[in-house]
Amino acid sequence: MHTTLLLLMFFVISILLGILLRRLLQNTAIPYSVALLLLGMLIGTMLDFEMQTPIFNEIKASFSLASQLDANLIMFIFLPALVFESAFSLEVHLFKRMLSQIALLAIPGLIICTLFTAILSMWVLPWEWTIPTALMFGAIVSATDPVAVVALLKEMCSRARLQTLLEGESLLNDGTAIVLFTLFLTLATQIKPEFNTLAVIVEFFRVVIIGVVIGAVVAGISLAFIGSLFNDSLIEIALTLVLPYVVFYLSEHVFHASGVVSVVTLALIYAGPGRTRFSPEVMEHMHHFWHTLSFLFNTLIFILVGLVISTRLGVADLANWEYLAIIFMGILIIRTVVIVGLMPILARIGIGLTKEKSIVLIWGGLRGAVSLALALIVATNESLDIQLRDQILFLTAGIVVLTIIVNGSSMRFVMAKLGLDKLPVAKQKTLAKVQVKVSDEIIKVREKLQGDTNLKAVNWPLVDSKLLSINTPYVDEQEIDTQVEYLRKLLESERQFYWNQFAKGLLSTDATQILVQAIEESLDGKPKIWPRPYIERKWQMPKWIIRSQSLPIMSTYAKSASYKQHVIIFESARGLFEASSYILNIAPSLSLEPAQLEQAMMQMKAVNDFSIETLKNFRETSPHLVKRVESYLALRILLNTERKKLQELSHEGMISEVDAEKLIEEVEFKMHESKKLNS
């Protein structure tokens, strides 16, 4: 069978096996990534069996071919997409708040781990390694792998801050490790290596900075293009698929910089300031697309890692298990020492770090496909001694297997013992309040159903036993301060309100950015609803506009900029008024204590009054501007209503999908053209 068909067979069978395995693992405590790795290793061991069935031989050939894939090919196929999906799904505001902690772990933390691991390997292994070789091995096995860590966290971690810290560290230190690996591999393959510490430091910062620049430049250019589109999901989603590979290639092969850093930069810009450039209607489809692609690629890469480990390491290599056990324990101790040593700093920067979370951080340092791919690159480098290459491949593969199986499978137990498998008590109380609200709605519907003559035979005790939402959830009634969590929940609800308004076309890009950024600034540190200094700063007319209005050449441009600034102020003030009114309405239903509600209502009332006063001044001083903006908003609301009704009629079969698509395209063209009314 042709090579291409064999690889296609591997892809199809692996995905089918992954689907079956995921179904079997539902309602079990076994992590999907661990099970996939073991499945890949099992398949690899079965490739030695001979059968006379043609279809079995073709399947065997397809998996054998996959296990021989080039390490660089593995990295280039899977790494850009998986890194992009992981970074794109991060909460950017939280990532920025924790960037100091993430950078501390990912750069100096990883460098220290690399150094200590190099010393350990030179001391433990039976023959003498050179310093560059030992440092190269240290870089390979010290970095936590984003693929393995993210796959684990998405299955079991419901704490956003802990997840962001672990995920952010794995993304950035992976880029750091690849940079260090490349530098030390170059030194290790030289006949007379000259180790220059200053040159290594300079080169490290060069590749990282260039990687950031490439990611930022491509993001800026692509967002300018995306901003000119309107609800073209095919183009917008296709760009997010292609561009991670573009920046990875440009960084790694054209500019010899860090491809991972470029991809992370691209993804964070897309998820943060670039989010409003994408068509609101496309974002939901885009997240679904990347979630599905992540599942497919994770399934393939973990099966592939298991295959590679079981097929490339023979029985003779098992004699080195003693060295593997020592180094495995060593890297756990080294990571512990580094994180404990950095705790005084980690606890005081970013959002802080508790002892319990530091234990999860230590135990969550999984190694995965990236470490194995780097080891395979070493294994195929004929400039190095064959015994050294085999040793590095075996040790790396063993560490990957042990961290994923031992650490990964026990992570749920560790988090349960530390009390991190549940939400904090303050969040539990808030969630319980929400569930009571849901329960009230369920009871109302239940009463209506009991009166339905077509539902007379319902076994209501059985139905009630299946409805967890009609029972008030238990929350430990210990004395805690829930005010912070309550204010944070109100601010997060307000932020989501702005995104919903943006998705409906009722808030412009600029107004949405101002209002969302103001919320994120209010969430920094101890959350506060009022005042909103960020909004006040953004609503000020830039001095250059005021000064330029009297200049002959600049006056036209300055007047245009002044008009745009007035439009942004009016739109954001209107959005602020609607959001504050919405929060004033829902705040009582989420309140846990009367004192909480009174304080929050006072602050939100101040926000509401501030927006009302701003709108009042606008209507008095600029009635022509108000008329233009409100006409635009009315048109947007009506066009959105028209599109939604067409979609409903299509789903109900009242009109065909083809006819509906044509009519919706006409409506969306009018929506795109309506932007000119507001510019």
C-alpha positions as CSV (number, residue, x, y, z in Angstrom):
1,M,0.0,0.0,0.0
2,H,1.2,3.5,-0.8
3,T,2.9,5.5,2.1
4,T,0.2,8.2,2.1
5,L,-2.6,5.7,2.4
6,L,-0.8,4.0,5.3
7,L,-0.5,7.3,7.1
8,L,-4.1,8.0,6.5
9,M,-5.0,4.6,7.9
10,F,-3.0,5.4,11.0
11,F,-4.8,8.7,11.4
12,V,-8.3,7.2,11.0
13,I,-7.7,4.1,13.2
14,S,-6.0,6.2,15.9
15,I,-9.0,8.7,16.1
16,L,-11.5,5.8,16.2
17,L,-9.5,4.2,19.0
18,G,-9.4,7.5,20.8
19,I,-13.1,8.0,20.5
20,L,-13.8,4.5,21.8
21,L,-11.3,5.0,24.7
22,R,-12.8,8.4,25.6
23,R,-16.2,6.8,25.8
24,L,-14.9,3.9,27.9
25,L,-13.2,6.3,30.3
26,Q,-16.3,8.4,31.0
27,N,-17.2,8.5,34.7
28,T,-13.8,7.0,35.6
29,A,-10.8,8.7,37.3
30,I,-8.3,7.6,34.6
31,P,-6.9,10.5,32.7
32,Y,-7.4,10.3,28.9
33,S,-3.8,11.2,28.1
34,V,-2.4,8.5,30.4
35,A,-4.7,5.9,28.8
36,L,-3.7,7.0,25.3
37,L,0.0,6.7,26.0
38,L,-0.5,3.2,27.4
39,L,-2.6,2.3,24.4
40,G,0.2,3.5,22.0
41,M,2.7,1.4,23.9
42,L,0.5,-1.6,23.8
43,I,0.0,-1.3,20.0
44,G,3.8,-0.9,19.6
45,T,4.5,-4.1,21.4
46,M,1.8,-5.9,19.3
47,L,3.6,-4.9,16.0
48,D,5.9,-7.9,16.5
49,F,3.1,-10.4,16.1
50,E,2.6,-12.0,12.8
51,M,-0.8,-12.8,11.3
52,Q,-1.8,-14.0,7.9
53,T,-4.8,-11.6,7.7
54,P,-4.1,-8.9,4.9
55,I,-6.1,-6.1,6.7
56,F,-4.1,-6.8,9.9
57,N,-0.8,-6.6,8.1
58,E,-1.9,-3.2,6.5
59,I,-2.8,-1.8,9.9
60,K,0.4,-3.1,11.3
61,A,2.3,-1.4,8.4
62,S,0.5,1.9,9.0
63,F,1.4,2.0,12.7
64,S,5.0,0.9,12.0
65,L,5.4,3.7,9.4
66,A,4.0,6.2,11.9
67,S,6.4,5.1,14.6
68,Q,9.3,5.9,12.2
69,L,8.2,9.5,11.5
70,D,11.0,12.1,11.7
71,A,11.1,14.0,15.0
72,N,11.2,17.4,13.3
73,L,8.1,16.4,11.3
74,I,6.3,15.4,14.6
75,M,7.1,18.9,16.1
76,F,6.1,20.8,13.0
77,I,2.8,19.0,12.5
78,F,1.5,19.0,16.1
79,L,3.3,21.6,18.1
80,P,2.2,24.9,16.4
81,A,-1.5,23.9,16.5
82,L,-1.5,22.6,20.1
83,V,0.5,25.5,21.5
84,F,-1.8,28.0,19.7
85,E,-5.0,26.3,20.9
86,S,-3.6,26.3,24.5
87,A,-2.5,29.9,24.5
88,F,-5.7,31.0,22.6
89,S,-7.9,29.5,25.2
90,L,-6.1,31.2,28.1
91,E,-7.8,34.0,30.0
92,V,-5.4,36.8,28.8
93,H,-6.1,39.2,31.7
94,L,-5.2,36.5,34.2
95,F,-2.2,35.5,32.2
96,K,-1.0,39.1,32.2
97,R,-1.5,39.3,36.0
98,M,0.5,36.1,36.5
99,L,3.2,36.9,33.8
100,S,5.8,37.7,36.4
101,Q,5.3,34.3,38.1
102,I,5.2,32.4,34.8
103,A,8.3,34.1,33.5
104,L,10.2,33.4,36.7
105,L,9.4,29.7,36.5
106,A,9.8,29.5,32.7
107,I,13.2,31.2,32.3
108,P,15.4,31.4,35.5
109,G,13.5,28.4,37.0
110,L,14.1,26.2,33.9
111,I,17.7,27.3,33.5
112,I,18.4,26.3,37.2
113,C,16.6,22.9,36.6
114,T,18.7,22.4,33.4
115,L,21.9,23.1,35.3
116,F,21.1,20.8,38.2
117,T,19.9,18.0,35.9
118,A,23.2,18.3,33.9
119,I,25.2,17.9,37.1
120,L,23.1,15.0,38.2
121,S,23.5,13.2,34.8
122,M,27.3,13.7,34.9
123,W,27.4,12.2,38.4
124,V,25.1,9.3,37.9
125,L,25.9,7.9,34.4
126,P,28.8,5.5,34.0
127,W,30.8,7.4,31.5
128,E,31.9,10.9,31.2
129,W,29.7,13.4,29.4
130,T,30.9,16.8,28.2
131,I,29.4,19.9,29.7
132,P,27.4,20.9,26.6
133,T,26.0,17.3,26.3
134,A,24.9,17.2,29.9
135,L,23.3,20.7,29.5
136,M,21.6,19.6,26.3
137,F,20.1,16.6,28.2
138,G,19.1,18.8,31.1
139,A,17.2,21.1,28.7
140,I,15.4,18.1,27.1
141,V,14.0,16.7,30.4
142,S,13.6,19.8,32.5
143,A,10.8,21.5,30.6
144,T,7.2,20.6,31.4
145,D,5.4,19.8,28.1
146,P,2.4,22.0,27.2
147,V,0.7,19.1,25.4
148,A,0.8,16.8,28.4
149,V,0.1,19.5,31.0
150,V,-2.8,21.0,29.1
151,A,-4.4,17.6,28.4
152,L,-4.2,16.8,32.1
153,L,-5.5,20.1,33.4
154,K,-8.5,20.2,31.0
155,E,-9.7,16.9,32.5
156,M,-9.5,17.6,36.2
157,C,-8.7,21.3,37.1
158,S,-11.5,23.7,37.7
159,R,-9.3,26.4,39.3
160,A,-8.6,29.1,36.7
161,R,-5.6,30.6,38.4
162,L,-3.8,27.3,39.1
163,Q,-4.5,26.2,35.5
164,T,-3.2,29.4,34.0
165,L,0.0,29.2,36.1
166,L,0.7,25.6,35.1
167,E,-0.3,26.1,31.5
168,G,1.5,29.4,31.1
169,E,4.7,27.9,32.6
170,S,4.5,24.9,30.3
171,L,4.0,27.1,27.2
172,L,6.9,29.5,27.9
173,N,9.4,27.1,29.4
174,D,8.9,24.8,26.4
175,G,10.1,27.7,24.2
176,T,13.0,28.3,26.6
177,A,13.9,24.6,26.6
178,I,14.0,24.4,22.8
179,V,16.2,27.5,22.6
180,L,18.6,26.0,25.2
181,F,18.6,22.6,23.5
182,T,19.5,24.2,20.1
183,L,22.3,26.1,21.6
184,F,23.8,23.2,23.5
185,L,23.3,20.7,20.7
186,T,25.4,23.0,18.5
187,L,28.1,23.1,21.1
188,A,27.9,19.3,21.7
189,T,28.5,18.5,18.0
190,Q,31.6,20.7,17.7
191,I,34.9,19.0,17.7
192,K,36.4,21.5,20.2
193,P,33.4,23.2,21.9
194,E,34.0,26.7,23.2
195,F,31.5,27.4,26.0
196,N,31.0,31.2,26.2
197,T,28.4,32.0,28.9
198,L,27.9,35.6,27.6
199,A,27.4,34.4,24.0
200,V,24.8,31.9,25.2
201,I,22.9,34.5,27.1
202,V,23.0,37.0,24.2
203,E,21.8,34.3,21.8
204,F,19.1,33.2,24.2
205,F,17.6,36.7,24.4
206,R,18.0,37.2,20.6
207,V,15.9,34.2,19.7
208,V,13.2,35.0,22.3
209,I,12.9,38.7,21.4
210,I,12.8,37.9,17.6
211,G,10.2,35.2,18.3
212,V,8.0,37.8,20.1
213,V,8.5,40.3,17.3
214,I,7.6,37.9,14.5
215,G,4.4,36.7,16.4
216,A,3.4,40.3,17.1
217,V,4.0,41.5,13.5
218,V,2.1,38.7,11.9
219,A,-0.7,39.2,14.4
220,G,-0.9,42.9,13.6
221,I,-1.0,42.4,9.8
222,S,-3.5,39.6,10.0
223,L,-5.8,41.5,12.4
224,A,-5.8,44.5,10.0
225,F,-7.0,42.1,7.3
226,I,-9.5,40.3,9.5
227,G,-10.9,43.7,10.6
228,S,-11.9,44.4,6.9
229,L,-14.0,41.2,6.8
230,F,-17.5,40.7,8.1
231,N,-18.7,37.4,9.4
232,D,-16.6,35.3,7.0
233,S,-16.1,32.3,9.2
234,L,-14.2,30.3,6.5
235,I,-11.5,32.9,6.0
236,E,-11.2,33.9,9.7
237,I,-10.9,30.4,11.0
238,A,-8.6,29.3,8.2
239,L,-6.3,32.1,9.0
240,T,-6.0,31.0,12.7
241,L,-5.2,27.5,11.4
242,V,-2.5,28.5,8.9
243,L,-0.8,31.4,10.7
244,P,0.6,29.4,13.7
245,Y,2.5,27.3,11.2
246,V,3.6,30.4,9.3
247,V,5.1,32.1,12.4
248,F,6.6,28.8,13.6
249,Y,8.3,28.3,10.2
250,L,9.5,31.9,10.0
251,S,10.9,31.8,13.4
252,E,12.6,28.4,13.3
253,H,13.9,28.3,9.7
254,V,14.1,31.9,8.4
255,F,15.2,33.9,11.5
256,H,16.5,31.0,13.6
257,A,14.4,32.2,16.6
258,S,11.9,30.5,18.9
259,G,8.9,29.2,17.1
260,V,7.0,28.4,20.2
261,V,7.4,32.0,21.6
262,S,6.1,33.3,18.2
263,V,3.0,31.1,18.3
264,V,2.3,32.0,21.9
265,T,2.6,35.7,21.1
266,L,0.3,35.3,18.1
267,A,-2.3,33.4,20.1
268,L,-2.3,35.8,23.1
269,I,-2.7,38.9,20.8
270,Y,-5.6,37.1,19.1
271,A,-7.3,36.2,22.4
272,G,-6.7,39.6,24.0
273,P,-6.6,42.9,22.1
274,G,-7.4,41.2,18.8
275,R,-10.6,39.5,20.0
276,T,-12.7,42.4,18.9
277,R,-11.3,42.3,15.4
278,F,-12.9,38.9,14.6
279,S,-16.5,38.9,13.6
280,P,-18.5,38.3,16.8
281,E,-20.6,35.6,15.0
282,V,-17.4,33.7,14.2
283,M,-15.9,33.4,17.7
284,E,-18.1,30.6,18.9
285,H,-17.5,28.6,15.7
286,M,-13.7,29.3,16.1
287,H,-13.5,28.0,19.6
288,H,-15.5,24.8,18.7
289,F,-13.1,24.3,15.7
290,W,-10.0,24.6,17.9
291,H,-11.5,22.4,20.6
292,T,-12.1,19.6,18.1
293,L,-8.7,20.0,16.5
294,S,-7.0,19.9,19.9
295,F,-8.8,16.6,20.7
296,L,-7.7,15.1,17.4
297,F,-4.1,16.2,17.7
298,N,-3.8,15.2,21.4
299,T,-5.2,11.8,20.5
300,L,-2.7,11.3,17.7
301,I,0.3,12.6,19.5
302,F,-0.1,10.5,22.7
303,I,-0.6,7.4,20.7
304,L,2.4,8.3,18.6
305,V,4.6,8.9,21.6
306,G,3.6,5.5,23.0
307,L,4.3,3.9,19.7
308,V,7.8,5.5,19.4
309,I,8.7,4.5,22.9
310,S,7.7,0.9,22.5
311,T,9.2,0.4,19.0
312,R,12.5,2.3,19.3
313,L,13.6,1.0,22.7
314,G,14.6,-2.6,22.6
315,V,14.8,-5.1,25.5
316,A,18.5,-4.6,25.8
317,D,17.9,-1.0,26.9
318,L,16.1,-2.2,30.0
319,A,19.4,-2.7,31.7
320,N,19.5,1.1,32.3
321,W,16.4,1.1,34.4
322,E,18.5,1.8,37.5
323,Y,19.9,5.0,36.0
324,L,16.4,6.0,34.9
325,A,14.9,5.5,38.4
326,I,17.7,7.7,39.9
327,I,17.3,10.5,37.3
328,F,13.5,10.4,37.5
329,M,13.6,10.8,41.3
330,G,16.3,13.4,40.8
331,I,14.3,15.7,38.4
332,L,11.4,15.5,40.8
333,I,13.6,16.6,43.7
334,I,15.2,19.3,41.5
335,R,11.9,20.7,40.5
336,T,10.8,20.7,44.2
337,V,14.0,22.5,45.3
338,V,13.7,25.1,42.6
339,I,10.0,25.9,43.3
340,V,10.5,25.9,47.0
341,G,13.5,28.1,46.5
342,L,11.5,30.6,44.4
343,M,8.5,30.5,46.8
344,P,9.5,33.7,48.7
345,I,9.3,35.5,45.3
346,L,6.4,33.6,43.8
347,A,4.3,34.3,46.9
348,R,4.8,38.1,46.6
349,I,4.4,38.7,42.9
350,G,1.6,38.2,40.4
351,I,-1.4,36.8,42.4
352,G,0.7,35.0,45.0
353,L,1.1,31.2,45.5
354,T,0.0,29.1,48.4
355,K,1.8,26.0,49.7
356,E,-1.0,23.7,48.4
357,K,-0.8,25.1,44.9
358,S,3.0,24.9,44.9
359,I,2.7,21.1,45.6
360,V,0.4,20.8,42.5
361,L,2.9,22.9,40.6
362,I,5.7,20.5,41.5
363,W,3.7,17.3,40.9
364,G,2.2,18.7,37.6
365,G,5.6,18.9,35.9
366,L,4.8,16.4,33.2
367,R,7.1,15.7,30.3
368,G,5.7,14.7,26.9
369,A,6.0,14.7,23.2
370,V,8.3,17.8,22.9
371,S,10.9,16.2,25.1
372,L,10.7,12.9,23.2
373,A,10.9,14.8,19.8
374,L,14.1,16.6,21.0
375,A,15.6,13.3,22.1
376,L,14.8,11.8,18.7
377,I,16.6,14.7,17.0
378,V,19.6,13.8,19.1
379,A,19.2,10.1,18.3
380,T,19.4,10.8,14.5
381,N,22.4,13.2,14.8
382,E,25.4,11.2,13.6
383,S,27.9,13.7,14.9
384,L,27.3,12.3,18.4
385,D,28.5,9.0,19.8
386,I,25.9,6.2,19.2
387,Q,26.0,5.0,22.8
388,L,25.3,8.6,24.0
389,R,22.4,9.0,21.6
390,D,20.8,5.7,22.7
391,Q,21.3,6.6,26.4
392,I,19.6,10.0,25.9
393,L,16.7,8.5,24.0
394,F,16.1,5.8,26.6
395,L,16.3,8.1,29.6
396,T,14.1,10.7,28.0
397,A,11.5,8.2,26.9
398,G,11.5,6.7,30.3
399,I,11.0,10.0,32.0
400,V,8.2,10.9,29.7
401,V,6.4,7.6,30.5
402,L,7.0,7.9,34.2
403,T,5.8,11.5,34.6
404,I,2.7,10.9,32.5
405,I,1.8,7.6,34.2
406,V,3.0,8.2,37.8
407,N,2.4,12.0,38.1
408,G,-0.5,12.2,35.7
409,S,-2.6,9.3,37.0
410,S,-2.1,10.4,40.7
411,M,-2.8,14.1,40.1
412,R,-6.5,13.8,41.0
413,F,-5.6,12.1,44.3
414,V,-3.0,14.8,45.1
415,M,-5.5,17.6,44.4
416,A,-8.1,15.9,46.5
417,K,-5.7,15.5,49.5
418,L,-4.8,19.2,49.2
419,G,-8.5,20.2,49.0
420,L,-8.0,21.7,45.5
421,D,-10.4,19.3,43.7
422,K,-13.3,21.6,44.7
423,L,-14.0,25.3,44.3
424,P,-13.0,27.6,47.1
425,V,-15.6,28.0,49.8
426,A,-16.5,31.5,48.7
427,K,-17.1,30.3,45.2
428,Q,-19.1,27.4,46.4
429,K,-21.4,29.7,48.3
430,T,-21.8,31.9,45.2
431,L,-22.5,28.8,43.1
432,A,-25.0,27.6,45.6
433,K,-26.8,30.9,45.4
434,V,-27.0,30.5,41.6
435,Q,-28.2,26.9,41.9
436,V,-31.0,28.0,44.2
437,K,-32.1,30.5,41.5
438,V,-32.0,27.6,39.0
439,S,-33.9,25.4,41.4
440,D,-36.7,28.0,41.7
441,E,-37.1,28.0,37.9
442,I,-37.1,24.2,37.8
443,I,-39.9,24.1,40.5
444,K,-42.0,26.5,38.5
445,V,-41.7,24.3,35.3
446,R,-42.3,21.2,37.4
447,E,-45.6,22.6,38.7
448,K,-46.8,23.3,35.1
449,L,-45.8,19.8,34.0
450,Q,-47.8,18.3,36.9
451,G,-50.9,20.0,35.6
452,D,-50.3,18.7,32.0
453,T,-53.1,16.2,31.2
454,N,-50.7,14.4,28.8
455,L,-48.2,13.7,31.7
456,K,-50.5,12.0,34.2
457,A,-48.4,8.8,34.6
458,V,-45.1,10.5,35.5
459,N,-43.3,8.9,38.4
460,W,-42.5,12.2,40.1
461,P,-40.4,10.8,43.0
462,L,-38.1,9.1,40.4
463,V,-37.9,12.3,38.4
464,D,-37.1,14.4,41.5
465,S,-34.4,12.0,42.5
466,K,-32.6,12.7,39.2
467,L,-32.9,16.5,39.5
468,L,-29.9,17.6,41.6
469,S,-30.7,21.2,41.0
470,I,-33.9,21.1,43.1
471,N,-31.8,20.2,46.2
472,T,-29.9,23.0,47.9
473,P,-26.2,22.1,47.6
474,Y,-24.2,21.7,50.8
475,V,-21.6,24.3,51.6
476,D,-19.3,24.2,54.6
477,E,-20.5,27.0,56.9
478,Q,-17.2,28.3,58.1
479,E,-16.5,31.9,58.7
480,I,-15.0,33.3,55.5
481,D,-14.9,36.6,53.7
482,T,-17.1,36.2,50.6
483,Q,-17.1,39.9,49.7
484,V,-14.1,39.6,47.4
485,E,-15.6,36.7,45.5
486,Y,-19.0,38.5,45.3
487,L,-17.5,41.6,43.8
488,R,-15.4,39.5,41.4
489,K,-18.5,37.7,40.3
490,L,-20.4,40.9,39.6
491,L,-17.4,42.4,37.6
492,E,-17.1,39.2,35.6
493,S,-20.8,39.2,34.8
494,E,-20.5,42.8,33.7
495,R,-17.6,41.9,31.4
496,Q,-19.5,39.1,29.9
497,F,-22.4,41.5,29.3
498,Y,-20.1,43.7,27.2
499,W,-19.0,40.7,25.1
500,N,-22.6,39.6,24.6
501,Q,-23.5,43.2,23.4
502,F,-20.5,43.1,21.1
503,A,-21.6,39.8,19.7
504,K,-25.0,41.3,19.0
505,G,-23.5,44.3,17.2
506,L,-24.6,46.7,19.9
507,L,-21.1,47.8,21.0
508,S,-18.3,48.8,18.6
509,T,-14.8,47.4,18.8
510,D,-13.4,50.5,20.5
511,A,-16.1,50.8,23.0
512,T,-15.9,47.1,23.9
513,Q,-12.1,47.3,24.4
514,I,-12.4,50.3,26.7
515,L,-15.2,48.8,28.8
516,V,-13.6,45.3,29.1
517,Q,-10.2,46.7,29.9
518,A,-11.8,48.9,32.6
519,I,-13.3,45.7,34.2
520,E,-10.0,43.9,34.0
521,E,-8.2,46.8,35.7
522,S,-10.9,46.7,38.4
523,L,-10.3,43.0,38.9
524,D,-6.6,43.5,39.5
525,G,-5.7,43.0,43.2
526,K,-8.8,43.4,45.4
527,P,-11.8,43.8,43.1
528,K,-13.5,47.2,43.2
529,I,-16.6,48.3,41.2
530,W,-16.1,52.0,41.6
531,P,-14.3,54.2,40.6
532,R,-13.3,53.4,37.0
533,P,-10.2,55.5,36.4
534,Y,-9.4,53.7,33.1
535,I,-12.7,54.9,31.6
536,E,-12.1,58.4,32.7
537,R,-8.6,58.4,31.1
538,K,-9.9,57.0,27.8
539,W,-12.8,59.5,27.7
540,Q,-10.4,62.5,27.8
541,M,-9.9,64.2,24.5
542,P,-6.2,63.8,23.5
543,K,-4.4,67.1,23.7
544,W,-3.0,66.8,20.2
545,I,-6.5,66.8,18.8
546,I,-7.4,70.0,20.6
547,R,-4.2,71.8,19.5
548,S,-4.4,70.6,15.9
549,Q,-7.9,71.9,15.2
550,S,-6.5,75.4,14.7
551,L,-3.8,74.3,12.3
552,P,-4.5,74.7,8.6
553,I,-3.3,71.3,7.4
554,M,-4.2,69.2,10.5
555,S,-7.6,70.7,11.2
556,T,-9.6,68.4,9.0
557,Y,-7.9,65.3,10.3
558,A,-8.2,66.6,13.9
559,K,-11.9,67.2,13.5
560,S,-12.4,63.7,12.2
561,A,-10.4,62.3,15.1
562,S,-12.4,64.5,17.5
563,Y,-15.7,63.2,16.1
564,K,-14.5,59.5,16.4
565,Q,-13.5,60.1,20.0
566,H,-16.9,61.6,20.8
567,V,-18.6,58.6,19.2
568,I,-16.5,56.2,21.3
569,I,-17.3,58.1,24.5
570,F,-21.0,58.1,23.7
571,E,-21.1,54.4,22.8
572,S,-19.1,53.3,25.8
573,A,-21.2,55.5,28.1
574,R,-24.4,53.9,26.7
575,G,-22.9,50.4,27.2
576,L,-21.8,51.3,30.7
577,F,-25.3,52.5,31.5
578,E,-27.0,49.3,30.2
579,A,-24.4,47.1,31.9
580,S,-24.7,48.8,35.3
581,S,-28.5,48.7,35.1
582,Y,-28.2,44.9,34.4
583,I,-25.9,44.3,37.3
584,L,-28.1,46.4,39.7
585,N,-30.9,44.0,38.6
586,I,-29.0,40.7,39.2
587,A,-26.9,41.7,42.2
588,P,-29.5,40.9,44.9
589,S,-29.9,37.3,43.5
590,L,-26.2,36.6,44.0
591,S,-25.7,38.3,47.3
592,L,-24.9,36.2,50.4
593,E,-25.1,38.8,53.1
594,P,-27.0,42.1,53.4
595,A,-23.9,44.1,54.0
596,Q,-22.3,42.8,50.8
597,L,-25.3,43.8,48.8
598,E,-25.5,47.3,50.3
599,Q,-21.9,48.0,49.6
600,A,-22.0,46.6,46.0
601,M,-25.2,48.4,45.2
602,M,-23.8,51.7,46.3
603,Q,-20.7,51.3,44.1
604,M,-22.7,50.1,41.1
605,K,-25.2,52.9,41.6
606,A,-22.2,55.3,41.4
607,V,-21.2,53.7,38.0
608,N,-24.8,54.0,36.8
609,D,-25.1,57.7,37.8
610,F,-21.7,58.4,36.2
611,S,-22.9,56.9,32.8
612,I,-26.3,58.8,33.1
613,E,-24.5,62.1,33.7
614,T,-22.2,61.5,30.7
615,L,-25.1,60.7,28.4
616,K,-27.1,63.7,29.7
617,N,-24.2,66.0,28.9
618,F,-23.9,64.5,25.4
619,R,-27.6,64.9,24.6
620,E,-27.4,68.6,25.6
621,T,-24.1,69.5,23.9
622,S,-24.1,67.2,20.8
623,P,-27.7,66.3,19.8
624,H,-26.6,65.7,16.2
625,L,-24.0,63.1,17.3
626,V,-26.6,61.3,19.5
627,K,-29.1,61.1,16.7
628,R,-26.5,59.6,14.4
629,V,-25.2,57.0,16.8
630,E,-28.6,56.0,18.1
631,S,-29.9,55.6,14.5
632,Y,-27.0,53.3,13.8
633,L,-27.8,51.2,16.9
634,A,-31.5,51.0,16.0
635,L,-30.6,49.8,12.5
636,R,-28.1,47.2,14.0
637,I,-30.8,45.9,16.4
638,L,-33.4,45.5,13.6
639,L,-30.9,43.9,11.2
640,N,-29.9,41.4,13.9
641,T,-33.5,40.6,14.5
642,E,-34.1,40.0,10.8
643,R,-31.1,37.7,10.6
644,K,-32.1,35.8,13.7
645,K,-35.7,35.3,12.4
646,L,-34.4,34.0,9.1
647,Q,-32.2,31.5,10.9
648,E,-35.2,30.3,13.0
649,L,-37.3,29.9,9.9
650,S,-34.6,27.9,8.3
651,H,-34.3,25.6,11.3
652,E,-38.1,25.1,11.4
653,G,-38.1,24.2,7.7
654,M,-40.2,27.2,6.6
655,I,-37.6,28.1,4.0
656,S,-34.8,26.1,2.5
657,E,-31.2,26.4,3.8
658,V,-30.1,27.7,0.4
659,D,-32.7,30.5,0.3
660,A,-32.0,31.3,3.9
661,E,-28.3,31.6,3.3
662,K,-28.9,34.1,0.4
663,L,-31.3,36.2,2.5
664,I,-28.9,36.2,5.4
665,E,-26.0,37.2,3.2
666,E,-28.0,40.2,2.1
667,V,-28.8,41.2,5.7
668,E,-25.1,40.8,6.7
669,F,-24.1,43.0,3.7
670,K,-26.5,45.7,5.0
671,M,-24.9,45.2,8.5
672,H,-21.5,45.7,7.1
673,E,-22.5,48.7,5.1
674,S,-24.3,50.2,8.2
675,K,-20.9,50.7,9.8
676,K,-20.4,53.6,7.5
677,L,-23.2,55.5,9.2
678,N,-21.1,55.5,12.4
679,S,-17.8,56.4,10.9
